[in-house]
Amino acid sequence: MKKIYYLSTCSTCAEIMKEANISEQTGFELQDIRTQPMTSAQLDEMKKLAGSFESLFSRRALKYKELGLKDKTLTEKEYKNYILEHDTFLKRPVVILGDQIFIGSEKKNIAALKEALK
C-alpha cells in the first residue's frame, strides 16, 4: 500500500509531496483529511505501524494551546480522540509504504521517506 494522509491547504504537505514525487500518477492513494476525514480504523492502522497515538499527535496545532492540553497528561485514548475530532492534531503528512510509516515534516523523516521511495 502506498498512501498519504495530508491537508491540501498545507503548504508544507504540498512541498513534501512535490519533493518526494508523491501523486496518484506514482501509485499513491491520496487522502485529504479535511475533505475525507480519517476513520477510527485508519487511525488504528497508523498506530499499529507507529507504535502509539502519541507519535501521530501534533503539539504544534493551535488548538493544543487553546484547549490547554499542554498542561495535561493525555492517555492514548485521548490522543486518538483528539486526532479524530480535529484533523489539525494529526502530525502531517503521514505516508504509509507497505509496513513502513513516515510521520511529520522533520528533515530526517523526509530524507528517510525519499530513500524508501528510491
Secondary structure, 3 states (H helix, E strand, C coil): CEEEEECCCCHHHHHHHHHCCCCHHHCCEEEECCCCCCCHHHHHHHHHHHCCCHHHECCCCHHHHHCCHHHCCCCHHHHHHHHHHCHHHECCCEEEECCEEEECCCHHHHHHHHHHHC
